[in-house]
Amino acid sequence: MRVVRRWSVRHARFLEVLLGIFNTLLRRFHPLLRRLGYGRLEAPVAAVERRLKGAMFDCRMCGKCILRFTGMACPMNCPKSLRNGPCGGVRPDGGCEVEPAMRCVWVEAWEGSQRMRDNAAIIGVQPPLDARMEGSSAWLRFARQIGEELEEKG
């Protein structure tokens, strides 16, 4: 799993472009998704999302995906579950203080973010997790939020 995660970080710019295309598709499908019912779609979409993002990013399905800010490295892989930068225990070789054999997720996040268009996005402070969202689809949440914003604008 870590090999594919490292590939994702090394190819963060390419994946950022794909994510942009996917987000555009989600916006366009909002009317259909709304008609089908977001609640009804939650379980099957979350299952697909879990498998795909799990394979690509070693995603933990926190429900509040921030890959676009963290260079395509899922911060939930941090043994301390830090969503805002390294803990300060990063070893000189870039290893994790808790799991020395593992490379620090935040070192990977920084490297990936520097390959992305908005490479300063990693500096932004992320809000804490809402445990109620764990296991839910961030894709559907994004589609619903963006779709509703577009409807409000008219």
Secondary structure, 3 states (H helix, E strand, C coil): CHHHHHHHHHCHHHHHHHHHHHHHHHHHHHHHHHHHCHHHHHHHHHHHHHHHHHHHHCCCCCCCCCCCCCCCCCHHHCCCCCCCCCCCCCCCCCECCCCCCCECHHHHHHHHHCCCCCCCHHHCCCCCCCHHHCCCCHHHHHHHHHHHHHHHHC
